[in-house]
């Protein structure tokens, strides 16, 4: 994204260092992310959107070779460089490869430590640090390539997953459940009307006890009624109390508890199949600790 941007390579470096130094590490199997195919991206995105991002990247490569600018702005917060295309393909490819692995029974579940994130990417628009919507692509991939009937997407990022909503709203095969700080970027979600959306706006400074109550009272009954065959998680950790990009008050124990609840839903209805994809989280230490707590539960430790 450019120097000083919060969505930076150090995010994945902090996560990897934390996991390597933890007792979780021995339980992990690491896999390289493959490149997503264009046809799979088209399950959730329009052809012109995909083509425009590829064209921007190709143009930047030519400009960089000629000594020109290294970045092009998508919006005030989001820029693209000569490597963004490949990175975005691998982020989406990771989510689909994880779906393949859990559907085949090779893995019980998976956490995709990917950049760029995805949940602000709309069907025909990149925004909010996001280019392709990793979880929405994975959801449609599970439905259309694996023949599932019901897939849940659960989003606990501090920001509303407006891109995910844009792609899945009205598709009764997908249930999207989320909470998010409101009013806050991207300033939507609170008035969503599609019957397959359960968006729960919460005020700034909401702490873990408030989030746990809404999970118990709203998320779990709706998820159990839906009976998903696969649970996808948009795992943003910027609702942590130490993260300056949000004003909520979650801590690692809250992320572990939420993960436990979603794992229990998956055990009841989806043979334990969970695929989690990294979204936000920009305080590096809090992000790394929160991911460890999340992955520790996924690993059954």
PyMOL commands that set and color helices and strands:
alter all, ss='L'
color gray80, all
select helices_A, chain A and resi 10-20+25-27+38-41+47-65+84-103+134-144+162-168+208-226+252-269+284-298
alter helices_A, ss='H'
color red, helices_A
select strands_A, chain A and resi 71-75+78-81+109-112+151-155+174-181+197-202+230-235+274-278
alter strands_A, ss='S'
color yellow, strands_A
deselect
rebuild
show_as cartoon
